[in-house]
């Protein structure tokens, strides 16, 4: 199965977006609770490393992987 690449933009005036917010913005989860669960389960990686912190700050250039999806932060 091909990996889908989703590009998300940090809101103007902000320096970063949190991991849970990025998953919601990309449409990969329906709620913050769902984001928290998959992050804590260790199935989300940031820059090729598993990260279990929902509040992990993502900056432009970071890449999040979850299932067959890749989120690029711009």
N, C-alpha and C positions, 0 to 999 in steps of 0.2 A: 504494500500500500504506500502511495506517495505521501510525503509529509507536506502538510499545508503550511504556508508561511503567512502569518498575520502581522501587519505592521500597525503599531499603536503610537500615538504621539502624546508626549507629556503636555499637560495643559499649560498654556502660556502663563508665564509668571512662576511656575513651579520648577524646581530643580530635579525632582524625581517623582516616581509613582510607586506605590507599594505593591508587592507581589500579588496579594489577594485582589486588589483593585485592577491590576493588569489582566488577571484571568477573567474577571467580570467584564471589563471593557472589551476584551477580545471575543466575548460571547462563549467562552469555554465552560463557564459555570453559571448557574442561575442566581446564586446568592453568596453572600459573604460566608455563611455557614458551610456551604458546599466547598467553597475555596479553602476554608480552614481545614476541612476534613481531608481533602486530597493532598494539601501541602503537608499536614502532619503525618499522613500515611507514607510520605517519602517518595511520591511518584511524580514530583515536579522538580525539574532541575533548572538551575540558573548558571549560564556559561559552563555547561557540561558538568556541574556538580550539584548533587542533591542538596536542596535547602528546605528545611522544615519550619522556617520563620515566615509567617503570613505577613508580617510587617517589614520584611526585607525590602530595602530601598533599591529600586531599579533606576538606572541612569541611561541616557542615550548610548547605544552601542551594546547594551546587555541583551542577551538572548535567553528566552525561557522556553523549555521544552516540556510538553505534557502530552502523553499518548502520541498520536501522529501529527501533532501540531507544534509549530515553532512560532513564538511571538518575538518580534524584533522591536525593541524600544527605540523610538526616534525622537 
